[in-house]
Amino acid sequence: MGIIDGFVELFSSWQAVLFTILGTLIGLIGGAVPGLSSGAMISLLIPVTFYMGPLPALAMIYAVSKSSDFGGSIPAILFNTPGTPQASATQIEGFPLTRQGKQGKALRTAVVASAQGDVFSELLLIFGAAFLAVYATRLGPPEFVAVYVCAFVIIGSLLGKSVITGMLSVALGLLLSFPGTDPITAGERFTFGSFHLLEGFGLVPVLLGVFVLSEVFEKVGTSFAATASVAIAGKPEKPEDATLTWPEYKRLFPTICRSQLIGSVVGMLPGLGSVVASFVAYSEARRVSKTPETWGNGEIEGIAAAEAANNATSGSNLIPLLTLGIPGSTSAALLAGVMLIHGVEIGPRVFENSHDLIYGLFAAGLCH
């Protein structure tokens, strides 16, 4: 099987194992720092990957994106300040539990739900991406245009409250892709006579500018002390307040399963991402709950739903990237940049041309 070849490829390189562990630590720590998104962390690490082999570089970036999804829930639960945008849904139920002295239960719930959602998504990627790639090779220009149009409409409708503003953002992104050499006629396109634009705007410089500089500009003049809330955590009154009991996990299991399915489906749709997945799963769990009146005051089911969903997007958002060449999220787009740097072809033929490398990446995702 391909995944067995992937584990052989991963563990035959100590650099790949080392950088997978390092990426996991960086993602956890970076995700726990409010305002430092996974996109910004990965953008900062991309220059480092220039000097690494393909598998260590991809494994590190992938581990950072996956572990940061959980890392953001730590300050959301303890300090009422989400470390990442997707942890905002976790914050709704997590911080009230901290006020009650049940921060241990909240954190353990987040760990269990995150792990289960992540593993499910990774298995879906391993066994589903290659299957879909077979059919993706049959797609022609009309099908790709339809996929792109659907993705642009989805992105534009979800970027903020104004659809017009969202579509203008999409148009700006398309405008940046125009300069360069036409792939069919080889004619210059929007180069304005400058040879610097013959190959268009580089993906990595654009991503660095968009995700790193935007974070810097947003945080200039903003004091962390003015925006963060300080938790006044009480002491656990009972031993079970500091842990997740087996009866509680059995009660949460259906919610986790439903939420990881939601997260995986949302992750496969280009442009949606883990923020949408976490809030959709949280809303659905609250809708079907038998005690919706307790939500908002520290319901662990809400934490489980949000964390299972946002971690379930980590693997599934690579499916459109590997099968269609369309990134499913910001992290997937950045991973695509690293692939291009190391000469890895993006699209359905990646399973033929880089079989061991891709399954080595999947193995790193399971081991991170």
N, C-alpha and C positions, 0 to 999 in steps of 0.2 A: 504494500500500500504506500501511497505517496507520503503520508504523515510519518511512517516509519523511516523512510528515506530522509525526511525532514529532521527527525531527532538525531539520526546518524550525522547529518550535515552540521547540526547545531553543536553537538557534543564532541565533534572532531576538531572544533576550533575553540581554544580556551578564551580567545578574544571575544568571540560571540557570546559565550556564557558570561564572561566578566561584564561586558557592556550591557547585557540584558539586565543583570542585577543592578548595575550602576544606573541604568535608565529608570528602573523601578523606584529606586531611592530618590532620584531627582524628581520624578513625577509626584511621588508622595509628598516630598518636602515643598516643591513648587506649588502643587495643588492646594496645600494648606496655607499658602501665603495669599491673602485676599488681594485681588487685582492682577495677579500673575496667572494668566490663562495658559492652557496647554499650548495654544497656538503661539503665544509669545515665547514660551520656554523652548519649543521645538525650533522656532525661527532663530533663537540665539544659539542653538546647538548645531544648526545646519553647517556653518563654516567648519566646525570640528570634524564633521563627517568626511570632509575632503581628503583627510589623511588616513582614513580607515578603509578596511575592506568592505565589500557590499553587504555581507550578512551582518557583521558587527554594527555597521552604521544603521541598517534598516531595523535590526533588533532593538537597538537603543532607542531610536525614535519611536518605534511602536510601543515599547514598554513605557516610555514617558507619557504617551497619549492615553494609554490604558490606566496606569496607576494614578494619574492626576484626576481621573473621574471620581475615584474614591477619596483621594486626598482633600478635595474641596469640601467634603462633608464634615471633616474634623472641626474646622473653625465655625462651620454652620451650626453644628450641634452645641459646641462649647461656648462660642462667643457671639452667636446670632449674626455672624458675618460670613456669608458664603465665600469659600476660597475660589470657587469657579462658578460660572453662571448656572450650570445645571444643578448645583447644590442648593439653589434657592428653594426648590420644592422640599428638600430634606429639612431645611431650616424651619419650615412651618411647624412641624411636629417635633423636631429634634431639640430646639432650644427650650420649649416648655418642659420637656423631660429633664433637662439640666437644672432648671429652676426647682424641680421637685426632688433633686438629688438622685436622679436615675440616668445620669450621663453615661454610666457604664453599660446599662441596658441599651441605650440609644446607639452607642458606638458599636456594640456587638451585633445589634440588628443590622446596622449599615454594613458591617464586614461580611456577615453571612449572605445578605441579599446581593451585595456587590459581587461576591465571589461566584454565587450561583448564576447570576445574570451574565457575568463575564465568560464563564465556562460554556454556558449554553450558546452564547453568541459566537464563541470561537469554534465550537463544534459545527455550528451552522455554516460558518465560513469555510471550514475544512472540507465538509462533505457537500456543500451546496455550490460553492464558487466554480469549481471545476466542471460540475454538471451544467451550470448555466453558461459557462464559457463555450461549450460545444454548440449551443444554439446562438450565442452572440456572434460567432464567426459567420453565420448566415445573414446577419443584418447588413443592409446596404445603406447608402446615403439617405433615402427617405426615412428609414427607421431611426437613424441617428438624429436627424433633424427633429423628428417627433419627440424623441427622448429629451433633447436639449430644450425644446420649446416648453415641454411640461416642467422640466427642472427650473427654467427661468420664471415661469408663472408661479410655481410653488415658492421659490426664493423671494420673489417680489411681494407676494402676499403675506409673507411672514416676517419681513424686515421692518419691525416697528409697527405703529398703528396706522400709518398712511401707506396704502398700496402704491400711490403715485411715487412717494419717496423711495419705496423699495424697488420699483421698476426703474427709476432713475439710477439707483445704485447698480442694478444689473446692466443698464446701458453704459455706465461708466466702465464697468468691467469688460464689456464687449469692445468698447472704444480702445482700451489698452491692448487688446489682442490684434487690432488692425495693422499697426505698423509692421513692416517686415517684407519678406519676399513671398509672392504668391506661390503656393505649392504646386499649382497646375501650370500656370503660364510662365513662372519664374520671373515675372515682372515686379518692379518695385511698387510697394503699396504704402502710401502715407509716410514715406521716409524723408520727404522735404529736402532731398538732395544730400542727406547726411548718411555717411557710410556706417555710423554708429547704430543706426536703426535698421540696417539690412537684415538682421536676424531678430528684429523685434525687441520687446522688453523681456529681459530674462525673468523666468519664473521665480527664482530664489530672491533676487533683489526686490522684486515687487512684493513678495510675501514678507520679507524683512521690513520693508517700508510700511506696509499696511498694518501688520500685526504688532510690530515692536514700537514704531514711532507713535502709532495711535494710542498705545498704552501710556507712553511717556507724556504725550500731550494731555491725555485725560487726567493723569495724576498730578500734573503741575498745578500747584496752588491748592491741592486738596490734602488736608491733614487726615491721616489714618485715625487719629484720636477723635476727630470730629465726626467720623462716619461709623466707627465701630461701637458696638454696645458691649459692655462688660458684663459677663455672666456672674451672677451670684449663686453659685452652685451649693445646694444643700448637701448634707451627708446622707448616705443611704440609710433608711430606717430599718430595712430588712436585707438579708444577704441576697435574696433574689432580685433586689433592685439594681444590683451591680452586674447582672448577667442575663442572658437570654435562656429561659428554661425550655425544656423539651415540649411541654404542652403549648407554650407560646409559639414555638417554631412550627408545630403542626397546624396551628391556627393561621400562621402567616404563609404556609406553603402554597395554597391556591393563589393567594395574592401575588406571591413572587413569580409563580409560573405564568400567570396572566400578564404580569407587568413585563417579564422578559420577552414574551411574545410581542407585546406592543413595541417595546424598545427595538427589537430586531427588525420588525416591519418598518418602523419609522427610520431606522438607520439605513435601510436599503434604498430609501427614497432620497435622491440627491438634493442637498440643500437644507434639509430639515435639522438633523443633528440631535444631540443628547438633551438639549434644553427643552425642545418640544416634546421629546419622548418622556422625560421625567414628569412634566406637568400633565400630559395626557394620561399617563399611568396613574398619577396621584388622583386626578379628577375621576377617573373610572373606578378606582378602588373606593373612593369616598361615595360615589354614586351607588355602588352595589353593597355598601356596608350596611349591616343591620343596626348599627348605632352611629349614624352620621353626626349626631349631636355632640359626640365626644371628640370629634376631629377639631384640630386647632388648639387643643389643650394638652397635647402630648400623646398621640396615638401611634404606637410603634408600627402599625399596619401602613401608615402613611410613609414612614421612613423606608420600610421594606419595598413599597411600590415604587417610590422615586429612585432609590438606589439600584434596584434590579433593572429598571428601565434604562437609566442613563448609562449603566455599565454594559447593558446588552447591545448598545449601539456601537461599541468599540470594534467589534469584529465585523458586524454586518455592514458597516459603512464602507468597508473595503470591497464588498462584493461588486457594486457598480464600477469601482475603480479598476478591479482586475478583470472584469468581464466586458465592460464597455469603454473603459478608459476615462470614465467620468467620476471625479471624486465625490464621495457621499457626504463629506464634512470638511471642515477646515483642517483637521489633523490629517485626514486622508489626502488632501491637496498638498500639504507639506511633505507627507511621506512620498507622494508622487514626485515632488521636486528632488528628493534624495535619490529616488530610483533613476530619474533622468541624469542626475550627476554621475551615477555609477554605470550608466549605459544599459539600464534594464528597460526593455520594451514594455510599455503599459498597454494593456488590452487583452483580449482573449487568448492571444498566442503566447502570453507570458508563461502559461503552463507547459508549453512545448519548448520554448527557448530558455527558460530559467526555472525548470521544474524543481531542482534540488534547493535552489535559493528561496523560492516562494514557500515551499513546504518547511524549510528551515525557519523562515519567518513565522509560519503558523505554529511551529513547535515552540519558538521563543514566546509567542503569545500565551500558550498554555502554561509555560513554566514561569512566567514573570511574577 
